[in-house]
Amino acid sequence: MRDQPADQAKQLRADAATRRPGGRTARTAEAVLDATITELGAVGYAALRIETVAERAGVNRATIYRRWGDKPSLVAAAFTARQAEVSPPADTGDLYEDLLSFLREVRRGFDSPWITALIKETGPRTADDDGLRQALDKIWPARFHLSREIFVRAVERGDLPAGVDPDFLVQATAGPLYFRWLMLGHPLTDDFLRHTAALVIAGARRS
């Protein structure tokens, strides 16, 4: 059976490659993805229109449909192109430091208007948000697949017991940041990140 998250991660890296300097095709892709990011930050996902993105990028909308197919795929590609990491997260050899690096990456994401727009529009899965969910379903599984390597490595080093669930631990690590920032409106301080990392490690070692 194919490892779908791994395949998605490979696709993310391939899409991110469109940001590299190259010929006209690469420049056109970069212009479109930049325009998508700008539109997301300005109007959010629901109000984003491919026609507006095409106009902002200076291309024909048929070019966008031909390359990306639909809005969810376009948004997923734009998200990927703006990510600093599309490879496994930092490996310091220390679980606590690895988690702090991961948490800082999550915090940096909240400073981006376009990521904020996506998060604030996300709610319970319903038929009305199929498009947004399609975009997120292209983004998060691959990102989680990369982030879970923090805990996989920790198990291999003997820092965590073999029975821990890496996917659950990724959610347990990032979840408090989303709640504190989105629901409570509180700042994500360095102390909060340190306490979160320490708590997750302590809990994982007792599991």
C-alpha positions in Angstrom: 0.0 0.0 0.0 1.3 3.4 -0.9 2.2 5.8 2.0 -0.2 8.6 1.1 1.2 11.2 3.5 4.7 10.5 2.2 3.4 10.8 -1.4 1.8 14.1 -0.5 5.0 15.4 1.1 6.8 14.6 -2.2 4.2 16.5 -4.1 4.5 19.5 -1.7 8.2 19.5 -2.4 7.6 19.3 -6.2 5.1 22.2 -6.0 7.5 24.2 -3.9 10.0 23.9 -6.6 8.0 26.2 -8.8 9.3 29.0 -6.6 12.8 28.5 -7.8 14.3 30.8 -10.5 13.8 29.3 -13.9 12.1 29.9 -17.2 8.8 31.5 -18.1 6.7 28.7 -16.7 8.4 29.0 -13.3 8.0 32.8 -13.3 4.3 32.5 -14.2 3.8 29.9 -11.4 5.5 32.2 -8.9 3.3 35.1 -9.9 0.2 33.1 -9.5 1.1 31.6 -6.2 2.1 35.1 -4.9 -1.2 36.5 -6.1 -3.0 33.7 -4.3 -1.3 34.4 -1.1 -2.1 38.1 -1.3 -5.7 37.4 -2.1 -6.0 34.9 0.8 -4.6 37.5 3.2 -7.0 40.2 1.9 -10.3 38.4 1.5 -9.9 34.9 3.0 -10.6 31.5 1.3 -14.4 31.7 0.8 -14.2 35.1 -1.1 -11.1 34.2 -3.1 -11.8 34.0 -6.8 -9.5 32.4 -9.4 -10.5 35.2 -11.8 -9.2 37.8 -9.3 -6.0 35.8 -8.8 -5.4 35.6 -12.5 -5.9 39.4 -12.9 -3.5 40.1 -10.0 -0.9 37.8 -11.5 -1.3 39.1 -15.0 -2.2 35.7 -16.5 -5.2 34.1 -18.2 -7.4 32.2 -15.8 -7.2 29.2 -18.1 -3.5 29.0 -17.2 -4.4 28.6 -13.5 -7.1 25.9 -14.2 -4.7 24.1 -16.5 -1.9 24.0 -14.0 -3.8 23.6 -10.7 -7.3 22.5 -11.7 -9.3 24.1 -8.9 -9.2 26.5 -6.0 -8.4 24.0 -3.3 -5.4 22.7 -5.2 -4.2 26.3 -6.0 -4.4 27.3 -2.3 -2.6 24.1 -1.2 0.2 24.8 -3.7 0.4 28.5 -2.6 0.6 27.4 1.1 3.4 25.0 0.2 5.4 27.5 -1.8 5.5 29.8 1.2 6.6 27.2 3.7 10.2 27.5 4.9 10.3 23.7 5.5 9.0 21.1 3.2 11.6 18.6 4.6 11.7 16.9 8.0 11.9 19.3 10.9 15.2 20.2 12.6 17.0 17.3 14.2 19.0 18.6 17.1 19.3 15.2 18.8 17.3 16.6 21.7 13.6 16.0 21.9 12.9 19.2 23.9 14.8 21.4 21.4 13.2 19.7 18.5 9.7 20.4 19.9 10.6 24.1 20.6 11.7 24.4 17.0 8.4 22.9 15.9 6.3 25.2 18.2 8.2 28.3 17.0 7.3 27.3 13.4 3.6 27.0 14.3 3.8 30.4 16.1 5.4 32.0 13.0 2.5 30.8 10.9 0.1 32.8 13.0 1.9 35.9 12.0 0.9 35.4 8.4 -2.4 37.0 7.3 -3.1 34.3 4.8 -2.6 31.5 7.3 -4.7 33.4 9.8 -7.5 33.6 7.2 -7.4 29.9 6.6 -7.5 29.0 10.3 -10.3 31.5 11.2 -12.5 30.1 8.4 -11.9 26.5 9.5 -14.7 25.0 11.6 -16.5 21.7 11.9 -16.5 19.8 8.6 -19.8 20.4 6.8 -21.0 20.3 3.2 -20.8 24.1 3.0 -17.0 24.2 3.5 -16.0 21.4 1.1 -13.7 23.6 -0.9 -11.7 24.8 2.2 -11.6 21.2 3.5 -10.3 20.0 0.2 -7.5 22.5 0.4 -6.7 21.7 4.0 -6.8 17.9 3.3 -4.0 18.5 0.8 -1.9 20.5 3.2 -2.2 19.0 6.7 -1.6 15.3 6.2 1.8 15.9 4.5 2.8 18.5 7.1 1.8 16.1 9.9 3.8 13.3 8.3 6.9 15.5 8.4 6.3 16.8 11.9 5.7 13.3 13.4 9.4 12.5 12.6 10.3 14.4 15.7 8.7 11.7 17.8 9.7 8.8 15.6 13.4 9.9 16.0 12.8 10.2 19.8 11.6 6.6 20.0 14.5 5.4 18.0 16.9 7.2 20.3 15.2 5.7 23.4 14.0 9.1 24.6 10.3 7.9 24.4 8.7 4.5 24.9 8.1 2.5 21.8 4.3 2.5 22.2 3.8 6.2 21.8 1.6 7.5 18.9 3.5 10.1 16.9 0.4 11.4 15.2 -1.4 12.0 18.5 1.7 13.7 20.0 1.9 16.1 17.0 -1.7 17.1 17.7 -1.1 17.3 21.5 1.9 19.6 20.8 0.3 22.0 18.4 -3.2 21.9 19.8 -2.6 24.2 22.8 -1.2 26.9 20.6 -4.3 27.0 18.4 -6.6 27.1 21.4 -4.6 29.8 23.2 -4.3 32.0 20.1 -7.6 31.3 18.3 -10.0 30.8 21.2 -8.5 32.9 24.0 -6.6 35.5 22.0 -3.6 35.2 24.3 0.0 35.7 23.1 2.1 32.7 22.4 5.0 33.6 24.6 8.3 31.8 24.8 7.4 30.6 28.3 4.2 29.1 27.0 6.1 27.2 24.2 8.6 25.9 26.8 5.8 24.7 29.1 4.0 23.1 26.3 7.0 21.2 25.1 7.9 20.1 28.6 4.3 18.9 29.3 4.1 16.9 26.1 7.4 15.2 26.8 6.4 14.4 30.4 3.1 12.9 29.3 4.6 10.9 26.4 7.2 9.3 28.7 4.4 8.2 31.1 2.3 6.6 28.3 
